[in-house]
Amino acid sequence: MHFVEGDFQAIWLTARLAGIVTLVLLVLGTPAAWWLARTGSRWKGLIGAVVALPLVLPPSVLGFYLLLAMGPNGPMGKLTRHLGISPLPFTFEGLVVASIFYSLPFMVQPLQNAFEAIGDRPLEVAATLRASKLDSFFTVAVPIAFPGFLTASILTFAHTVGEFGVVLMIGGNIPALTRVASVQIYDHVEAMEYSQAHHLSAVMLGFSFLVLFALYALRPDPRRRG
């Protein structure tokens, strides 16, 4: 396969973006998923719908509203300006923020399902042994829900790698700064560089297959558990 220098930059930038987003969402999405799995609040339906919204919302719509929010007159833009931070649109940091919103359900929903599958009994047993809620979470819930953490991390990383509409709206097309792999492929096609587009697309296709293969291969088989 033949790659140009911009292809390697785009691949590295994409991997870096996906890795950072996955780590951030592990920190932010875990408590959100735990709350959704355990709460009886009447706000659960509303919060769950907000978290799942990127699943059905067109990426260009989400990107447009995030662009307005991050702009100089938007709430996030005013906050960053007040803190002395440069505007987020058309920066790598802006891509990270936008990708966190866009990939949020791919982290939260698998974790929520894993936490709900635990049930009350293991936590009740931990409570009888005088374990605090925090101890019960880290020593009981997290180990039992580990397959859910693995699934959520893989899906979040892969989904971030495949972004196009949101990253194009927020990051534009700046080489070595915001031009991720999906945008690089688009540029090759626009320039009628079909050979380069094919090579980079083949890499993305192979990566997507390996991600799905790992996801299904590492998923526990209930029949074996039985």
N, C-alpha and C positions, 0 to 999 in steps of 0.2 A: 504494500500500500504506500501511496505517496501522500505526504502531509506537508503543508506549508507551515511557516513559523506561527502564523495566526491560529492555526488549528490547535497546536500544543498549548498556546496561551489560553485559548477558549476552554480546552479540556481541564487545564489546571484551575482556571477561575471557577469553572462549574463544580469541580470536586471540592474546592475550598468553600464555596458558597453552600453546597449541600452539607458538608461536614459541620460548619458553624451553625447552620439552621437546625440540624438534627440535635446537636448538643444543647442549644438554647431551648428548643422545644421539649427536650427531656426534662429540663429544669422547670419550665413553665407549664408544660402539659400534664405532668404527673399529678401535681396537686389538683388541677382542674378535673382530671379524669377521676381521681379519688373522690372528690366532692360530688361529681355527677353520679358516681356509682353508689354512694352511701347516703346522699341527702334525701330527705322527704319534703324539701322545700317546694312551694308552689312555683318558684322561679326556675325550677329544674328544666321544664319544657322550653322556656324562653332562652335560657342560657345554652341548652343543647342545640336549639335551632340556630343560634348565632354562631356557635362553634362549627356546625355542619354547613353553614351557608356557602363557603367556597366550593363545596362539592357540586352545587347546582348553579352557582353564579358564573356567568361568562367571565373569563379571566380579564378581558378588556374592560369590563364594567368595574371589577374590583380594582384593577390597576388605575382606572380613571379617578375613582374616589380616593384611593390612597395618594394619588398624585396631588389632588386638591388638598387633602389633609396635610401632606408634607410640604406643600408650597408655602411661600412667604406669608400668605394670608390665612392659611389653614391652622387648626389648633396645634398640630404637631410642629408645623413650621414656626409658629410663634414661640412655642416652648423651646425648640432648639436654638432659636435666635436669642431668647432670653438667657439660655445657658451658655451662650457664646460658641455654639456648635454650627458648623457650616450647613447650609440647606442639604437635605438628604436626597432629593431627586437627582438623578444622573451621577450617583456615587455608588461605590460598592456597599457602603453601609446602608444606603437606601434599598439596595437589592436584598440585603439581609432582612431588614424590617418588613418589606413587602412579602418576601418568601415565608416569613414566620406566619403572617396572616393567611397566606395562600395554602400552606401545608399543615396548618393547625389541626384540622379534622383527621389527618392521616396519622397524627401522633395520639390525639386524645381518644378517638373512638376505639382503636384496638386496646388501649390501656383500660378504658372504661369497661369494655367487655370482659377483659381479664380480671379486673377487680370485682365485677359483679358475679363472676363465676366462682369466686372464693367462698361466698356465702358468709353467714354470721358465725357458724360454729367454730372455726379455727380462731377467730378473734375473741370469742367468748371464753374459749379455753385459755388463751393467753392472758385474758383479764383475771381469770381465777388464780393464775400464777403470779398475780400482782404486777404484770407488765403494764407500763404506761401505754397510752395510745400511740405515742411516737415509737416506742420500742416494738409494739405489736406491728406497726406498719413496716418497719425496716427488717424485723426478724421473722415475720410471718407472711405479711401480704406481698412484699417485694419478691421473696424467693418463690412463692407459689405462682405469682404472676409473671415470672421471668420470661416465659415464652411470649407473653403479650408485649413485654418491653422489646424483645428481639424483633417481633413482627412490626411494631410501631416504628422502630428505628429504621428498619430496612425500607418500609413503605415511605417514610418521610424523606429519607435520603434519595430514593429513586424518584419520588414525585418532584422534589426540588430540582433534580438533574433535568427532568423533562419539561420544566417551565418554559413558556415562550411569551404569551400575551402579557402577563404581569411584568416580567423582567424587561420587556421591550418598552412598555409604558413608563416604567419607573426609571430604568437605567439607560434607555436609549440604546445606542450602538457605538460605544466608545472602545476602541481596541485596547486590550490589556487592562481594562478597568471595569467595563460592564458588558462586554461582548462575550456572552456565554456560548456554549456549544450549539444550542438550538438556534440562536441568532446567527452564529457563524455559518451554519448550514443554509439558513435563509439567504445570507449574503452570497454564498456560492451559487445558489440557484438563480438569484437575481442577475448575477454576472455571467450566467450561462456556463459556469464552471462545474459541469455535471460530474466530472470525474472526482474532483475534490469533495463535492457534496456527497457522492456515493461512498467514498472512503470514510468520511466522518460519520455519515449515517449508519454505515455498517458497524462502526465501533459502538455507537449508541444502541443499535439493535442487539448486538452481542451482550452489551452491559445489561440491557433490560431483561434479556432472557436469563442471564446468570442470576440477576436479582430475584426473579420469580422462581427460578429453580431452587435457589437457596431458601427462599421463603417456604416453599412447599416441602423441601427435603428436611428442613429443620423443624417443621411443625410436628408436635407430638401426635402420635397415633393413639386414639382412645382405646382401640382394640388391643394394642400391646399393653397399655396401662392396665386393662382389665385382666 
